[in-house]
Amino acid sequence: LYPAPASRWLNNRLITLQGWFINQFTQQLMLPLNIGGHKWALVLTSLMIFLMTTNMLGLLPYTFTPTTQLSLNMGLAVPLWLATVIIGMRNQPTAALGHLLPEGTPIPLIPVLIIIETISLFIRPLALGVRLTANLTAGHLLIQLIATAAFVLMPLMPAVAIVTTLVLFLLTLLEVAVAMIQAYVFVLLL
């Protein structure tokens, strides 16, 4: 799927296109990060390519999509989230703790907001994993239901079955977009 680049100056079209996509994605991903965060580029880009590949391969018929399992998504989300929290606390403790209290908060609300923001911080990896699992599972189920309906309707009402098949084709295109967008959102929110 991903050929290794050759030592030649001119590569074939597939390697050139692949390199262009990876460079464009990495630039887009690193925009909101400061220069110190650019050392995460290889890890985040690799994670994005892994998620996108497994999501896209899961759209093939009779294949299993690992990213529809909450255990895999949590196994990816928790350690990487924990790494960002620990590194943030180690390198910039005042900025990391400053996120727990929004600026300009009235004094009576300070203890409540700190508790709410702390809970929000600890729920973030669960939200990442559940979002990816739920969106991919919902799309797969919808494709399965519409494909079954088109198959059942074919002998009974061919015109309705053709319209249903057209809807299935459009939904499949939407699922391709969702598979790529969910991988991007997972990595971006991480």
N, C-alpha and C positions, 0 to 999 in steps of 0.2 A: 504493500500500500504506500509506503513512504520510502522511495529509493534513496540510497546514500549518494551524496554528490560526488562526482568524479573529480579528478585532479586537473581536468582540462579547463581552459579559460571559457570555452563555449560549451554550455550544457545542452541537453536536449530540452524540448519544450516543456515536458512534464516537470522536470526538476526546476526549471526557470519559473514556471507558474507557481509551483509549490513554495519556492523561496520567496517570491513576491508576496503571496498570501500571508506567509508567516511573518515577514517583515512588516507588512501593513497592519496585521493584527497586533503585533508587539508594540508598534508605535501607538496604536489606538489605546491599548491597554495601559501603557505607561504614562499617558497624558495626565491623569489626575494625581500621579505619584511624584514626589520630589526626587531629586537625583539619588539620594540614599536608598530609595525604594526600588531603583532600577536593578539592583542585584537580585531581585526576585523575578526578573523577567524570564529566565530560563524555566524556573519551576512553574510559574503561572502559565506560560505559553505551552509547556508540555502538558499541564493539566487540562488546558483548553483543548488541545489537539486530541488528547485521550478521551475527554468527555464527548467532543463532537464526533469522533470516530465511532465510539460505542453507541451513541444516540442514532447516528445515521445507519450503522449496520443493523440496529434493532428494527429499522423500518423494512428490512427485507423480509419476505415471507418465510415463515417457519424458523425464525431465529429468536434467540433469547436476548433480551436487552438487560445487561447487568445494572444499568443506571435506573431501572424501575424498582430496584430493591433498596429499601431504606438502609439496610446494613452497609452496603457499599457507599452510598452517599454520605452517611454519617461517618464512616471510616475515612472518607476524604475530607469532610468538613471539619470535624472536631480537631484533629492534630494540626491542620493548617491554621485554623482559627486560633487555637491555643498558642501556636508559634507567634502569630502576629500580636496577640495580647501580651505574651511574655516579653517579646522583643520591644514592644512599645513601652511596657512598664520599666524595662531595664534601661533603655536608651533615653526616654523622655518621660519620666514618671509624673511630672507636674502636668504635662499636656495630656497624658493618658488618663490621669485622674480628673483632669479638668472637663473631660467629656461626660463625666457623671453628673455634672451640675451646669445647666445652661446659664449663660450670662444674663444678668438682670433678673434673677429669680427672687421673688419676695421672701423675706426671712422665715416666715412661718411654713412655707412650702419646701424649704431646703431638705429636711430629713426625708420627707415623702418622695421628692424627686430623686434623691440619691438612691433610695431603695428601688424605685421604678426603673431608673437607668441601669442599675446593677442587674436587675432581673432581665431587662432588655438585652444587656450585653451577654448574659449567659444563655439566653434563648436563641441568639443569632445562629449558632451552628445547627440547631434543630430546625430552624426556619429554612436555612439553606438546603438541608437534606430533604425535608418534606416538600419544599417547593419543586425541586427537580423530580422527585419521585412522583408526586401527584400530577404534575403537568404531563409527564411522559406516559404515565399509566392511563390518564384520562384520554389522551390522544389515541393510544393503542386500542383502548376499549371502544371508542367511537368508530374507529376504522373497522374493527371486527364486527360491530353491530350493523353498520351500514353495508359492509360486504356480505354479511349473512342475509340481510334484507334484500339486497340486489339478487343474490343467488336464489332465494325463495320466490321472489316475484317474477323471475324470468319466464317460467312456464305459464304463470297465471295472467300477468299483465306486462307484456314485453315493453310497452311504451314507458310505463312507470319504472320498470327495471333499468331501462336505458338512461332515464333521467337520474335515477338513484346511482347508477354507475358514474355518471358525469359528476355528481356531487361527491362521490367517493374519490374520484380523480382530483378534484379541487381540494378536498380535505387532505389527501396525501401530500399535495404541494404545500398546504398549510403546515402539515406535520414536519415536513423537511425544514421549513423555516423555524418552527418551534424547537426542533432538535438542535439547530445551530444557536438560536437565541438563548435557549436555556443553558447551554454550555457557557456562553458568553456571560450571561447574568450570574451564574454560579461563581465564575472566576472574578468578575467585577465586584460582586458584593463580598467576596472573601477578602 
